[in-house]
Amino acid sequence: MLDQQEKLWDYEAVQPGQAGQPTVVLITAENIAEYALLSQNRDVRYQEGSGHQEYDHEPVAMPTMVLSYAPLLRDDIAENNGFVAQEQSRTARRQTPFAKCEIRWFRLVRAGDTITATRRVLEKYQRRGSKFVTFRIEAANQHGEKVAEYDYTCIFEYARGQRQPPRESDAPKPNSSKSSSEAPVQVSPRLLTFNTVSIGDQLAILTISESQEIINRKNEFRLAVKPSPSNIHTDEEFARQNIFGGTVNSGPATMSYVDQMLEQSFPLRSFYSGGKLLMRAITPFRSGDTVAFGGEVTNKSEESGKKIVECRVKGINQRGELVCLSDATMVMPD
């Protein structure tokens, strides 16, 4: 029986408008570099002392770093409204995992910026028997200018039951790819331009191998709060009791890989000038998996003086399963 003193923040207790406390984070060259490395992005542009040619050699954050400097913090929203999050329950503990997320960028974020983030419940809904909650997180800089916002959807109740990990015989074979601990190397992307890109053009492919060590280190990287000691990403025993039947990486981690893949074909300005990225999680990305991220241009247009290129990105694992499906809108520089 649920502890009488514990007001559980379950689907019925969640209400649109419930909000958490604001957080304030200083962006530094050090945490820009660390975020990139934990995202397996070894592009030297993000490392200290290298600078960024697009932005007068100043350190610039990876676009998806917004998920770290302006984090969701479900537990904080629950506590701020007099509830206990399901992840923190003493008697009915369960995870509310990632389903999808859409990020929209408005301004550049670089070292020296101070980012204030706010968070609230945007909506809740049911679909095909499952119950979802969407949160809106907004991030503004020290000048009060909105730099980004994102809508993050979690599964509060899962209709289809537990998804079992792949069988032992389906495990990927060891690969000889270079270790993620190697020194940064220069990325040589084939940057597209609005004038030369065509619908149907293929984007550069990025292949990522995940490990439990990387998952653990990414979980420990926190700029606004302390890391959670136990969740479906790091605690195998707890993860086995939840819907994926074992540890998996986080939705934000996979989004950082999609970000990195897009950076091979588009300049950072195409994110920070009004770009957006929507990613839906389809199949869990587990330790030991290798996923190839690839995509194509689906549309190009000019709207209100902006040159827009739209893309569809798919992440496919070594078993041929669709891990994630993303749609990106890039606003191309002149």
QUICOR-V243241 format. One record per residue. N is the residue number from 0. RES is the residue in three letters. D_LAST is the distance of its C-alpha to the last C-alpha in whole Angstrom. Layout:
N RES D_LAST
N RES D_LAST
This chain:
0 MET 62
1 LEU 59
2 ASP 60
3 GLN 61
4 GLN 59
5 GLU 56
6 LYS 54
7 LEU 52
8 TRP 48
9 ASP 48
10 TYR 46
11 GLU 49
12 ALA 48
13 VAL 45
14 GLN 44
15 PRO 40
16 GLY 39
17 GLN 41
18 ALA 39
19 GLY 40
20 GLN 39
21 PRO 36
22 THR 35
23 VAL 34
24 VAL 32
25 LEU 31
26 ILE 28
27 THR 29
28 ALA 28
29 GLU 31
30 ASN 30
31 ILE 27
32 ALA 28
33 GLU 31
34 TYR 29
35 ALA 27
36 LEU 30
37 LEU 32
38 SER 29
39 GLN 30
40 ASN 27
41 ARG 27
42 ASP 24
43 VAL 25
44 ARG 22
45 TYR 24
46 GLN 27
47 GLU 29
48 GLY 28
49 SER 25
50 GLY 22
51 HIS 18
52 GLN 16
53 GLU 13
54 TYR 15
55 ASP 17
56 HIS 20
57 GLU 21
58 PRO 22
59 VAL 20
60 ALA 22
61 MET 21
62 PRO 20
63 THR 23
64 MET 25
65 VAL 25
66 LEU 28
67 SER 30
68 TYR 29
69 ALA 30
70 PRO 32
71 LEU 34
72 LEU 38
73 ARG 40
74 ASP 43
75 ASP 42
76 ILE 41
77 ALA 45
78 GLU 47
79 ASN 45
80 ASN 47
81 GLY 50
82 PHE 50
83 VAL 50
84 ALA 47
85 GLN 48
86 GLU 47
87 GLN 49
88 SER 52
89 ARG 55
90 THR 57
91 ALA 54
92 ARG 51
93 ARG 49
94 GLN 45
95 THR 42
96 PRO 40
97 PHE 36
98 ALA 35
99 LYS 31
100 CYS 29
101 GLU 25
102 ILE 23
103 ARG 20
104 TRP 18
105 PHE 17
106 ARG 17
107 LEU 17
108 VAL 20
109 ARG 22
110 ALA 25
111 GLY 27
112 ASP 26
113 THR 29
114 ILE 28
115 THR 31
116 ALA 31
117 THR 33
118 ARG 34
119 ARG 36
120 VAL 37
121 LEU 35
122 GLU 37
123 LYS 40
124 TYR 41
125 GLN 43
126 ARG 42
127 ARG 44
128 GLY 47
129 SER 44
130 LYS 43
131 PHE 40
132 VAL 39
133 THR 35
134 PHE 34
135 ARG 31
136 ILE 30
137 GLU 28
138 ALA 27
139 ALA 26
140 ASN 26
141 GLN 28
142 HIS 26
143 GLY 27
144 GLU 23
145 LYS 23
146 VAL 21
147 ALA 22
148 GLU 25
149 TYR 26
150 ASP 29
151 TYR 31
152 THR 34
153 CYS 37
154 ILE 40
155 PHE 43
156 GLU 46
157 TYR 45
158 ALA 47
159 ARG 48
160 GLY 49
161 GLN 49
162 ARG 47
163 GLN 48
164 PRO 47
165 PRO 47
166 ARG 50
167 GLU 51
168 SER 51
169 ASP 47
170 ALA 46
171 PRO 44
172 LYS 45
173 PRO 44
174 ASN 41
175 SER 41
176 SER 37
177 LYS 37
178 SER 38
179 SER 35
180 SER 37
181 GLU 36
182 ALA 34
183 PRO 30
184 VAL 28
185 GLN 25
186 VAL 23
187 SER 21
188 PRO 19
189 ARG 17
190 LEU 14
191 LEU 12
192 THR 9
193 PHE 8
194 ASN 9
195 THR 12
196 VAL 13
197 SER 16
198 ILE 19
199 GLY 22
200 ASP 20
201 GLN 22
202 LEU 20
203 ALA 22
204 ILE 25
205 LEU 26
206 THR 30
207 ILE 32
208 SER 35
209 GLU 37
210 SER 40
211 GLN 42
212 GLU 41
213 ILE 38
214 ILE 38
215 ASN 41
216 ARG 39
217 LYS 36
218 ASN 38
219 GLU 39
220 PHE 36
221 ARG 36
222 LEU 34
223 ALA 36
224 VAL 39
225 LYS 42
226 PRO 41
227 SER 43
228 PRO 46
229 SER 47
230 ASN 45
231 ILE 44
232 HIS 42
233 THR 44
234 ASP 48
235 GLU 49
236 GLU 52
237 PHE 50
238 ALA 48
239 ARG 50
240 GLN 51
241 ASN 48
242 ILE 46
243 PHE 45
244 GLY 48
245 GLY 47
246 THR 44
247 VAL 40
248 ASN 37
249 SER 35
250 GLY 32
251 PRO 30
252 ALA 31
253 THR 30
254 MET 27
255 SER 26
256 TYR 26
257 VAL 24
258 ASP 21
259 GLN 22
260 MET 22
261 LEU 18
262 GLU 17
263 GLN 18
264 SER 16
265 PHE 13
266 PRO 11
267 LEU 13
268 ARG 10
269 SER 10
270 PHE 14
271 TYR 14
272 SER 11
273 GLY 14
274 GLY 15
275 LYS 18
276 LEU 21
277 LEU 24
278 MET 27
279 ARG 30
280 ALA 33
281 ILE 35
282 THR 38
283 PRO 39
284 PHE 37
285 ARG 40
286 SER 41
287 GLY 42
288 ASP 39
289 THR 36
290 VAL 33
291 ALA 31
292 PHE 27
293 GLY 25
294 GLY 23
295 GLU 21
296 VAL 18
297 THR 20
298 ASN 18
299 LYS 14
300 SER 14
301 GLU 12
302 GLU 14
303 SER 14
304 GLY 10
305 LYS 9
306 LYS 8
307 ILE 11
308 VAL 13
309 GLU 16
310 CYS 19
311 ARG 23
312 VAL 24
313 LYS 28
314 GLY 30
315 ILE 33
316 ASN 36
317 GLN 39
318 ARG 41
319 GLY 38
320 GLU 38
321 LEU 35
322 VAL 34
323 CYS 31
324 LEU 29
325 SER 25
326 ASP 22
327 ALA 19
328 THR 16
329 MET 13
330 VAL 10
331 MET 7
332 PRO 4
333 ASP 0
